[in-house]
Amino acid sequence: MFKKLRHLRHSIKNVIRWFPLIWNDKDWDSLYLFKIMSYKIKNMEQYFRVHGHYVGCKKTAKEMELAYLLLKRLTDDIYNDIVFKEFDIKWGKANFSINDDGSLNVLYENEKTPEDKIELINDLEKAFDKEWQLKKQDVNYLFDLMKKKVLEWSD
């Protein structure tokens, strides 16, 4: 009977703890999947650090911490900031204006000639490609780690 009450108490705490995350969940992209995975792995990592019983639990917690940090990078979406630092230094601040026809006009401080415009567009494409590659690299690293270790993440 005591075991059932303890299980009920734990289950209620879980519902309360997970409620805000689930409430804000959206089904349209990977961001929310990564948020849920991040939350779960962080909870597991803390459990293994504090309550782990077996000899390798600290090592397992470190593996989980790495997975959590990769997920945090993905959910914080820091890649744009990393990639566009160079771009912003080279091209300066973007100035936005609306044309008479309602279309958006974007002009960068260091964009002076039509040749600059072509170079800027090429640099912009390269920056977006690099941003995508960095995301893919972290996703691959995360899932390679999980592929190798997730079945061992048990106490």
Secondary structure, DSSP 8 states (H G I E B T S, - for coil): -HHHHHHHHHHHHHHHHHHHHHHT--SSSHHHHHHHHHHHHHHHHHHHHHH--STTHHHHHHHHHHHHHHHHHHHHT-HHHHHHHHHHHHH--EEEEE-TTS-EEEEETT--SHHHHHHHHHHHHHHHHHHHHHHHHHHHHHHHHHHHHGGG---
